[in-house]
Amino acid sequence: MTRLQYAAHIGVSNPTLTRWVKRGMPVRDDGRLDVEAVESWRKANESRLLAERVKG
């Protein structure tokens, strides 16, 4: 799945995904996302991601 497709799928912006990549979100070598790996990463980092959303 592309980053733009995934952003639309979960209801976040592309800049949000860019921030997540900088924080360690897994991206395949071809730039696409392995949804299962990303969902696992999001679950493991849920509290930090929520705190960032609150800060805005």
N, C-alpha and C positions, 0 to 999 in steps of 0.2 A: 504494500500500500504506500502511496506517496505521502509526504508530509502534509500537503494541502488536503488530501482526502481524509487523512487521520484527524487533522484539526477540525474539519467539518463534521466528521463522525462523532467526535466527543464534545464539540461545541466550544472550542478555544481558537484563538487567533494563531496565525503562523508565527508572529513574533514570540508568542508564548512557547511554542515548540522549539524555537531557536534558543530561548533561555534554558529550556529543559535539556536540550542537547549539550549546552555548555556546562550543565550541572551533572551530566553523565548519562542521559537517556540513550539507550542503545540505538544505533543506526547501522544498517548493513553497509558493506563496502560500496554498493551501487547507489547509496543515498536513500534507498527505500526503507520502510519500517517493517520489522517482524512484529506484528500486532501482539502476539503472545508475549514476546520478550518485553515490549513496551508496557503492556498491561502489568506484567510482573514488576517492572521497575517502578511504575506509578504506585502500585500497592505498597511497595517497600518504602517509598518516599512520600506517602500520602500526607503525613502531618506537616512536612516541610513545604510541600506544594500548597496546602491549604493556608499555611501561615503567609506565604508569598501573596496569595490571592487577597487575603485580608489587608495586608499592607498596601496593596494596589499598586 
